């Protein structure tokens, strides 16, 4: 297992979610789990659009 790197994974997760959900990085907040594998994120945006983006996400990088 790789050692933690000063929140690099959290930044990478926000970047991934931002691209996948077509929202600004500023609209994504890590609310729980900064040092844990399990994360809880708050994402601002239109719920219907977010649900649609999640449903159609195919895992490919943006």
Secondary structure, DSSP 8 states (H G I E B T S, - for coil): -----TTHHHHHHHHHHHHHHT--GGGEEEEE-TTSSS-EEEE-S-HHHHHHHHHH--S---
